[in-house]
Amino acid sequence: MINADVREIGANLNNSFKPSFNLKAVTNWSQLTPFEFWKELGNPKYVCAPMVDQSELAFRIICRKYGTDLTYTPMIHSVLFATQEKYRAQHLKDISLEEQPCFLQFCGHDPEMLLRSAKIVEDKTPCFDLNLGCPQGIAKRGYYGSFLLENTDLVLKILGYLSNNLKCGVSCKIRLFPDLSRTFDLVENLEKTGIKVLAVHGRTKEQNKESTGNADWKAIRKIKSILNIPVIANGGIECYEDVRRCFDATNCDAVMSAEKLLENPFFFSGINHNIDDVALEYLEIAKELNTDINQVRSHLYKLYYHACKLDMSYNHKLGITNTHDDFIALGEEIKEFRKNIPNEDKFGWYKRYRNSVANLKETNDKEQTCTEEFIYDFNSMFG
Ligand SMILES: Cc1cc2nc3c(=O)[nH]c(=O)nc-3n(C[C@H](O)[C@H](O)[C@H](O)COP(=O)(O)O)c2cc1C
């Protein structure tokens, strides 16, 4: 059902789904060498990061229409997915055979639960991805993400087990250890498990929230230089020029962005589209797919950050709107409201978010109050 919807939406979006990519054309993803695998994906360069509650199907579709080559689902919990029907159905609805290539990201530490989950989806994706980067308290309690990464033996066991038992490929997304030489040893061992792709967020798990700081692209370059598999660089992409800078600095096969895409889903296209039109396009897709209204709301806080700054009543309206149609009407209103403002002036969430996280405790102006709402919204999504 959902795939028919997506095909139609794809047609409306003027071939947003690369017609050349056919998931079913390859039946042996796991048998390919990492670079054969990468080639079958179409040698992707621009990647939309996994984002809890934010890299949902509607958002992936809009990113893909505007230049993103490869997407990731939000992280899915393997135990809940394997054992709870409602949770499973909810996440299966978010996976599309048309919106491809899309890596399905899972978390967990139990090899059997991970395999059980992976078996359910191995025909629906070229790649099953293990989250080894989540730094949040919830990951500590659940013993997954960057906390699991500390247990190298278990990580290697899980990835080897998955690689040997799945039809699709296996990948993982890591953070750096503060001790870089430990990171370099780790990635060499990760490669030996048979993973096809490694995504590296160039920050440590301690670089989180107020302490996020810069991503270490030099460390990513070193990782790329010692491995013989495709490596995706992630972290710190703030503007279009950063994409080229990141390729040059890391020599990686692809660049992944999360927060910048939230502010500007057409960012990877390098073209200055009208953000208000693109936001409305997103809203139409979200309505068509019946996307969770709170996920839509979260997106709109970033897409309309600048409008809310100009007129605080939009902040309130975003908070109380509760249907897709009403969000579309609000989107039309905002488009009209800022029709005379140059497109490039309509952004600001990304930078504002970064600055305000750093200064959160020091300032207390009206604008800051507005921003805090965004930060709350942001933090509630990922732990
Ligand atoms: C809202 C949000 C949700 C996220 N959820 C996930 C997730 O589910 N899995 C994951 O591996 N990383 C997750 N991340 C981290 C991003 O994938 C990415 O590694 C991080 O934001 C750094 O990239 P950036 O500098 O381009 O934002 C999330 C980030 C954000 C902003």
The ligand as a Gaussian input file, in Angstrom:
#p B3LYP/6-31G(d) Opt

LIG

0 1
 C       17.246000      14.738000      15.499000
 C       18.413000      13.812000      15.404000
 C       18.213000      12.456000      15.535000
 C       19.308000      11.572000      15.395000
 N       19.076000      10.233000      15.419000
 C       20.074000       9.374000      15.096000
 C       19.836000       7.992000      14.883000
 O       18.703000       7.511000      14.931000
 N       20.904000       7.199000      14.581000
 C       22.163000       7.695000      14.473000
 O       23.094000       6.935000      14.168000
 N       22.430000       9.000000      14.643000
 C       21.413000       9.844000      14.928000
 N       21.651000      11.188000      15.013000
 C       23.015000      11.681000      14.757000
 C       23.185000      12.041000      13.264000
 O       22.952000      10.932000      12.425000
 C       24.580000      12.593000      12.986000
 O       25.527000      11.606000      13.259000
 C       24.907000      13.839000      13.821000
 O       23.816000      14.730000      13.893000
 C       26.116000      14.594000      13.226000
 O       25.842000      15.033000      11.922000
 P       25.602000      16.588000      11.587000
 O       26.793000      17.322000      12.122000
 O       25.476000      16.649000      10.099000
 O       24.330000      16.990000      12.303000
 C       20.596000      12.072000      15.173000
 C       20.778000      13.465000      15.072000
 C       19.710000      14.325000      15.163000
 C       19.946000      15.783000      14.962000

